[in-house]
Amino acid sequence: MTFDIGNMSRRNMLKSASVAALLASSAGALVAPRRAGAEDAKTVRVLSVEDPFFFSMKAMIPEFEKETGIKVELESLSYDALQTRLVSAFVAKTSDADVIAVDQMWLGQYLDNGWIISLNDYIAKDSDIDLADFIPEVLYSSNMWRGQIATLPVAAYAQGVMYRKDIFDSFGIAAPPTKASEDWTWTKYVETLKSLEGKSFGGKPLFPTVICGSQPSPITHMFTQLSASHGANWFKSFPGAPWDFSPQLTGPAWAKSVELYRQLYKLSPPEAINYVWFDAGTRFAKGDIGMFYWWTPYFYLVKNNGYMTGKKSDVMDKYATAALPKADGVAQTVSLGGWSLGVPSSSDRQDNGYAFIKWATSKATQKKMAEWPDLNFQFSDFARKSLYEDADVKAIYPYLDVQYDMMKQGNGKITRPPVPGYTAVESVLGLTLNQLLTGSEDPKTALERTNSLFESILKGNLMIPYQKESFADTLDGAKALIGTLGKA
Amino acid sequence: MHATTIRSQRALAPVRRGFVRRNLPYLLIAPSVIMLLALIAYPLLFALRSSFYFWNLQVGPEPMAFVGLDNYVQALNAFDFRAALTNTLILSVLGTAIEFGLGLTIALVLLKALPGMNVVRALLILPTTIAPIVVGFLFRYLYDPGGGLLTWVLQSLWLPVPAEGILGSPTTALAAILFVDIWQWTPFFAIVLYASLLSVPDEIIEAARLDRASAWTILMRIKLPLIRRTATIIVMLRFMQIFNTFDTVLVLTRGGPGTSTRTLGYSLYEQGLVNFNVGLVSAQTWITVLIVNIIVALYVFFAFRNEEW
């Protein structure tokens, strides 16, 4: 075969050059991954949500890299964007990260679908994880599904009360208790708020409280604390076996909770109907709110003027925390939530992933995160018991006793059951609650309608009748698992 | 060997050239057709197939059962469907009409050789370059009941502002979202219509003026008919865009209070990216596609019934 370059047209020459360039670049691409592969073994990709814990964790990462020689590629996204990206990657079966932040509500879905791995084997082989140091209620609520520990908690949240000491002193109102007590009830809470109605403080009109009214998640997060305190259950039988997801919204505890939440809205700024999570917190930080209850990260976030600004708020030295009220004659249930870290099954560096999780959730790292001074000290969301007794940490976050007391009464599986299809029913509940705050509809009628919608959605999602295997998901079972894995 | 190769190449060359010449139009549009099929037809057909299956990623990673039209029935009977459709139609029709009217007015002003028009033209395009989600956050602060600029302006003009805030009241929330869309997209109409008006021949306008036609007559009888095709197309495009609005709704109100600002686009977002119900959201997508296409088909039919389209 001959090649007559003299007869070659310019077009053919360009074609040949292009093909050569393409081949050269392809060859480079084929070689590059192999070269990168050796480096990749010393890398861990972490995909996180940009919640308050993220910033202090990010600040500690150079220490992890120094300790282990593993380079961390950290990326953060908003809540919605994170979930969308994770699910897209899982469905496409692509390896997008080696460690992912997992909301407690996603745990069952991710594990049942085989998208994340169980950490049971890793934990069982790990002699210094100190599993017994984790608060069992937290692990049970956020990390365990069907007898598997699939994630470990990097930031655990309960709910508690924040109030203005100076306002309470000024009006001669007794401070709410820091420990749960039979006398500190929701009725008493509303009475206390009513005593602040119509008052002014520091020349500004005062609102007794503030709530979250925006649908669907913010209002549901706040309301379900109230309903759980009153003993309301979402389903006929969950988390205990056999699972029966027939909705139970027509029970008296739900109607009573709605009435109470309506009263709280009447004592709040009217625009709270549109408030999402941080709106309620930043409103308290502005200084015209007497008392409210919310997720425990707000115990430190309200020190900021605005959301995570690092600028000191007007209430920084004027507020205190207290225990959540309970309902008369009903055992208290506190809402637990937060963020955990898990390893995707698509990751080809699962060992690195577990090493990162172990480091990020360890007592030492969590303590350093708490001592990180930026943003007015922004981390006290401990899932480890020992940190609630640590004198150094307690000196920075004086409310830790209150927070720990709330954690110990927590049960996230009752307040917001992390069952498949939860978000669909939450959408309906959130909408109903939002409508009930501004409308005049009888709560009982609205809840009956919502109950029917729940039933229809759950039937549509093949949850009624439940066709998969049930699991007796109890706190005692969780404690037993912690004991077994801890001793292994 | 070399001679044979050259001979055969020369013999083939006219055949190849003839083939290319005969099929040139098809070859030229082939890349576009392939792209359209890959990017539009495939997802739509995939959604059509999925709409007949029970496939919820919260329940299982794969489609679990063929359910026929169940997803369509569920979508049409959903608690928020009627409200979402009504709000979407209100936003789309009013938004497009107001943006067109204001855009045309601005375009006519731009035609006047007033000082500073070059700067105005450059500034006009700015809102359209901002991502809707960012615009949403911007207006969230502007509407803030505790000192937002727009709330303050309304109060200063003695106009009533609901106690719950502009975004917190069912009576004003949808109008607030409409206002955001108008703020962002009126400049788009203005710029496109201005460019079209520039193409209207001066001689015709001059002749009309010599015939003592009023400015209104010139606009209605000469300018608008001459830019009708461009105007019709941008009205259609904006209508379809507003019909799919969800990002500003997500940031400003999350569909509330109640269902007062829920749109079909927001419901699609919620079913698809929050509830991950692939089957149901596929059915909703097809319902939305059908509604939009029926409206657009009617619009095109009436707009171009007397001329070639």
Interface residues (C-beta under 8 A of the other chain):
Chain A: M1 T2 D4 N7 D80 Q83 T84 V87 F90 V91 Q109 D112 N113 G114 W115 G213 S214 Q215 P216 P269 P270 E271 I273 N274 V276 K286 P420 G421 Y422 T423 A424 S427 V428 L431 N434 Q435 T438 G439 L453 G460 N461 L462 M463
Chain B: M1 H2 I6 F54 N56 L57 Q58 V59 G60 P61 M64 D70 Q74 F79 D80 P145 G146 P162 A163 E164 G165 L167 G168 P170 T253 R254 G255 G256 P257 G258 T259 E270 L273 V274 N275 F276 N277 L280
